[in-house]
Amino acid sequence: MRIDQNPVFRKAIVSWYDSETACLIVIFFMFLVFLFSCAGISVARADMEYHEHVWVPVLLAVMSGGVIISTTIRLIKRYAHRFTK
C-alpha cells in the first residue's frame, strides 16, 4: 500500500506575488498612482490647452482604483476564509 502523496491537511503554497505583504504593497502603490492621477485631472482641467487630454489621468485613476478594489476583495476573502475555519 502506497503512502498518500497529497494528504488533506497539507497547506496550499501561496505564490510570492499573491502573499499578503505583496498585496498590501500593491494597494499602497496603487493609492499613490490614484493620487497622482487626481492631481493630473485637476491640472488638465485647469489649463484649457489640456482639456482634450483629461482622459489619460481619468483612465489611470479608473485602472488604479480597479486594482485597489480587486486586491482588497482578494484580501478580505482570504481573511474571511481564514476565520471561518
MDAnalysis code that builds the backbone (N, CA, C; Angstrom):
import MDAnalysis as mda
import numpy as np

u = mda.Universe.empty(255, n_residues=85, atom_resindex=np.repeat(np.arange(85), 3), trajectory=True)
u.add_TopologyAttr("name", ["N", "CA", "C"] * 85)
u.add_TopologyAttr("resid", np.arange(1, 86))
u.add_TopologyAttr("resname", ["MET", "ARG", "ILE", "ASP", "GLN", "ASN", "PRO", "VAL", "PHE", "ARG", "LYS", "ALA", "ILE", "VAL", "SER", "TRP", "TYR", "ASP", "SER", "GLU", "THR", "ALA", "CYS", "LEU", "ILE", "VAL", "ILE", "PHE", "PHE", "MET", "PHE", "LEU", "VAL", "PHE", "LEU", "PHE", "SER", "CYS", "ALA", "GLY", "ILE", "SER", "VAL", "ALA", "ARG", "ALA", "ASP", "MET", "GLU", "TYR", "HIS", "GLU", "HIS", "VAL", "TRP", "VAL", "PRO", "VAL", "LEU", "LEU", "ALA", "VAL", "MET", "SER", "GLY", "GLY", "VAL", "ILE", "ILE", "SER", "THR", "THR", "ILE", "ARG", "LEU", "ILE", "LYS", "ARG", "TYR", "ALA", "HIS", "ARG", "PHE", "THR", "LYS"])
u.atoms.positions = np.array([
    [0.837, -1.173, 0.000],
    [0.000, 0.000, 0.000],
    [0.888, 1.243, 0.000],
    [0.627, 2.159, -0.935],
    [1.439, 3.353, -1.081],
    [0.995, 4.435, -0.099],
    [1.938, 5.283, 0.282],
    [1.637, 6.422, 1.140],
    [1.024, 7.521, 0.273],
    [-0.014, 8.152, 0.814],
    [-0.700, 9.209, 0.071],
    [0.225, 10.411, -0.098],
    [0.491, 10.797, -1.338],
    [1.395, 11.904, -1.623],
    [0.758, 13.267, -1.367],
    [-0.557, 13.357, -1.402],
    [-1.264, 14.617, -1.203],
    [-2.237, 14.494, -0.026],
    [-1.732, 14.602, 1.186],
    [-2.642, 14.487, 2.329],
    [-3.581, 15.689, 2.395],
    [-4.693, 15.502, 3.047],
    [-5.726, 16.520, 3.128],
    [-5.264, 17.721, 3.948],
    [-4.443, 17.508, 4.943],
    [-4.059, 18.574, 5.857],
    [-2.934, 19.449, 5.342],
    [-2.423, 19.200, 4.153],
    [-1.318, 19.990, 3.617],
    [-1.799, 21.407, 3.293],
    [-0.999, 22.384, 3.686],
    [-1.338, 23.785, 3.441],
    [-0.945, 24.151, 2.013],
    [-1.807, 24.914, 1.342],
    [-1.522, 25.337, -0.027],
    [-0.402, 26.372, -0.022],
    [0.478, 26.261, -0.983],
    [1.597, 27.186, -1.096],
    [1.125, 28.408, -1.883],
    [1.284, 29.577, -1.295],
    [0.874, 30.823, -1.934],
    [2.080, 31.405, -2.660],
    [1.868, 31.853, -3.881],
    [2.950, 32.458, -4.651],
    [3.405, 33.741, -3.983],
    [4.643, 34.155, -4.234],
    [5.172, 35.354, -3.587],
    [4.397, 36.592, -4.016],
    [3.907, 36.630, -5.242],
    [3.188, 37.802, -5.719],
    [1.735, 37.825, -5.254],
    [1.282, 36.785, -4.596],
    [-0.073, 36.730, -4.070],
    [-0.063, 36.677, -2.545],
    [1.060, 36.972, -1.919],
    [1.124, 36.968, -0.465],
    [0.460, 38.226, 0.078],
    [0.179, 38.228, 1.364],
    [-0.485, 39.375, 1.979],
    [0.397, 40.617, 1.926],
    [1.681, 40.449, 2.127],
    [2.598, 41.585, 2.073],
    [2.632, 42.190, 0.678],
    [2.715, 41.355, -0.333],
    [2.743, 41.854, -1.706],
    [1.439, 42.559, -2.063],
    [0.323, 42.026, -1.601],
    [-0.969, 42.671, -1.872],
    [-1.060, 44.032, -1.195],
    [-0.565, 44.144, 0.027],
    [-0.584, 45.435, 0.716],
    [0.339, 46.444, 0.045],
    [1.472, 45.979, -0.458],
    [2.383, 46.867, -1.185],
    [1.733, 47.349, -2.483],
    [1.051, 46.454, -3.173],
    [0.355, 46.831, -4.407],
    [-0.731, 47.860, -4.114],
    [-1.489, 47.651, -3.037],
    [-2.536, 48.612, -2.669],
    [-1.920, 49.968, -2.362],
    [-0.806, 50.003, -1.650],
    [-0.153, 51.265, -1.304],
    [0.305, 52.008, -2.550],
    [0.987, 51.309, -3.474],
    [1.481, 51.969, -4.673],
    [0.345, 52.378, -5.616],
    [-0.711, 51.592, -5.678],
    [-1.850, 51.982, -6.498],
    [-2.567, 53.186, -5.903],
    [-2.542, 53.326, -4.581],
    [-3.104, 54.519, -3.950],
    [-2.284, 55.749, -4.326],
    [-0.948, 55.607, -4.381],
    [-0.100, 56.710, -4.821],
    [-0.378, 57.068, -6.283],
    [-0.570, 56.058, -7.132],
    [-0.897, 56.304, -8.536],
    [-2.257, 56.985, -8.645],
    [-3.198, 56.583, -7.800],
    [-4.521, 57.214, -7.800],
    [-4.420, 58.690, -7.411],
    [-3.620, 58.999, -6.398],
    [-3.425, 60.396, -6.014],
    [-2.749, 61.188, -7.133],
    [-1.779, 60.578, -7.789],
    [-1.095, 61.216, -8.917],
    [-2.075, 61.514, -10.051],
    [-2.963, 60.568, -10.319],
    [-3.938, 60.784, -11.391],
    [-4.961, 61.845, -11.008],
    [-5.318, 61.932, -9.734],
    [-6.222, 63.006, -9.287],
    [-5.562, 64.371, -9.477],
    [-4.283, 64.461, -9.196],
    [-3.551, 65.708, -9.441],
    [-3.495, 65.997, -10.936],
    [-3.322, 64.985, -11.754],
    [-3.314, 65.160, -13.199],
    [-4.651, 65.633, -13.736],
    [-5.731, 65.124, -13.157],
    [-7.070, 65.570, -13.566],
    [-7.253, 67.041, -13.242],
    [-6.844, 67.448, -12.056],
    [-7.024, 68.850, -11.673],
    [-6.164, 69.782, -12.529],
    [-4.960, 69.364, -12.881],
    [-4.097, 70.184, -13.731],
    [-4.658, 70.249, -15.154],
    [-5.131, 69.118, -15.673],
    [-5.664, 69.094, -17.037],
    [-6.945, 69.909, -17.150],
    [-7.736, 69.942, -16.099],
    [-8.965, 70.740, -16.138],
    [-8.700, 72.220, -15.918],
    [-7.597, 72.566, -15.282],
    [-7.291, 73.963, -15.004],
    [-6.770, 74.680, -16.240],
    [-6.086, 73.984, -17.112],
    [-5.486, 74.603, -18.295],
    [-6.317, 74.228, -19.524],
    [-6.757, 75.230, -20.284],
    [-7.616, 74.986, -21.451],
    [-6.910, 74.176, -22.538],
    [-5.596, 74.270, -22.624],
    [-4.862, 73.551, -23.667],
    [-4.896, 72.036, -23.461],
    [-5.124, 71.596, -22.232],
    [-5.058, 70.167, -21.919],
    [-6.426, 69.542, -21.674],
    [-7.497, 70.232, -22.004],
    [-8.835, 69.678, -21.772],
    [-9.078, 68.396, -22.563],
    [-8.539, 68.296, -23.772],
    [-8.790, 67.080, -24.556],
    [-7.937, 65.908, -24.078],
    [-6.979, 66.158, -23.209],
    [-6.122, 65.083, -22.699],
    [-6.493, 64.651, -21.284],
    [-7.633, 65.091, -20.796],
    [-8.026, 64.738, -19.430],
    [-8.361, 63.245, -19.319],
    [-8.587, 62.581, -20.443],
    [-8.925, 61.161, -20.411],
    [-7.757, 60.309, -19.911],
    [-6.535, 60.767, -20.086],
    [-5.375, 59.973, -19.659],
    [-5.342, 59.824, -18.137],
    [-5.405, 60.910, -17.354],
    [-5.423, 60.704, -15.899],
    [-6.713, 60.064, -15.401],
    [-7.823, 60.280, -16.111],
    [-9.074, 59.616, -15.709],
    [-8.934, 58.106, -15.889],
    [-8.380, 57.684, -17.013],
    [-8.155, 56.255, -17.251],
    [-7.195, 55.675, -16.216],
    [-6.164, 56.433, -15.883],
    [-5.208, 55.991, -14.867],
    [-5.891, 55.838, -13.508],
    [-6.772, 56.767, -13.172],
    [-7.490, 56.693, -11.897],
    [-8.434, 55.495, -11.866],
    [-9.130, 55.250, -12.964],
    [-10.065, 54.118, -13.022],
    [-9.315, 52.794, -12.924],
    [-8.205, 52.680, -13.640],
    [-7.456, 51.421, -13.613],
    [-6.810, 51.178, -12.247],
    [-6.231, 52.210, -11.631],
    [-5.631, 52.015, -10.310],
    [-6.707, 51.747, -9.264],
    [-7.862, 52.391, -9.399],
    [-8.972, 52.096, -8.492],
    [-9.455, 50.666, -8.640],
    [-9.485, 50.167, -9.868],
    [-9.878, 48.764, -10.089],
    [-8.905, 47.785, -9.462],
    [-7.618, 48.080, -9.559],
    [-6.611, 47.211, -8.933],
    [-6.738, 47.252, -7.417],
    [-6.973, 48.442, -6.862],
    [-7.138, 48.569, -5.405],
    [-8.350, 47.774, -4.945],
    [-9.464, 47.903, -5.655],
    [-10.691, 47.201, -5.257],
    [-10.522, 45.690, -5.372],
    [-9.950, 45.221, -6.482],
    [-9.810, 43.767, -6.657],
    [-8.835, 43.166, -5.649],
    [-7.746, 43.866, -5.352],
    [-6.789, 43.358, -4.377],
    [-7.383, 43.383, -2.964],
    [-8.156, 44.416, -2.652],
    [-8.810, 44.482, -1.343],
    [-9.827, 43.358, -1.189],
    [-10.589, 43.086, -2.235],
    [-11.556, 41.978, -2.184],
    [-10.831, 40.661, -1.995],
    [-9.700, 40.482, -2.660],
    [-8.916, 39.250, -2.503],
    [-8.453, 39.078, -1.057],
    [-7.976, 40.169, -0.441],
    [-7.525, 40.089, 0.948],
    [-8.683, 39.833, 1.904],
    [-9.823, 40.463, 1.654],
    [-10.992, 40.243, 2.514],
    [-11.446, 38.795, 2.441],
    [-11.488, 38.236, 1.229],
    [-11.868, 36.829, 1.077],
    [-10.880, 35.919, 1.798],
    [-9.593, 36.260, 1.717],
    [-8.573, 35.440, 2.378],
    [-8.736, 35.478, 3.899],
    [-8.971, 36.689, 4.445],
    [-9.176, 36.801, 5.896],
    [-10.468, 36.118, 6.332],
    [-11.528, 36.251, 5.538],
    [-12.802, 35.615, 5.881],
    [-12.671, 34.098, 5.850],
    [-11.936, 33.584, 4.858],
    [-11.749, 32.134, 4.772],
    [-10.912, 31.619, 5.931],
    [-9.956, 32.419, 6.375],
    [-9.096, 32.017, 7.483],
    [-9.880, 31.924, 8.794],
    [-10.794, 32.861, 9.011],
    [-11.502, 32.915, 10.284],
    [-12.772, 32.067, 10.301],
    [-13.218, 31.554, 9.160],
    [-14.400, 30.699, 9.143],
    [-14.040, 29.230, 9.381],
    [-12.774, 28.904, 9.306],
    [-12.357, 27.507, 9.536],
    [-12.430, 27.139, 10.980],
])
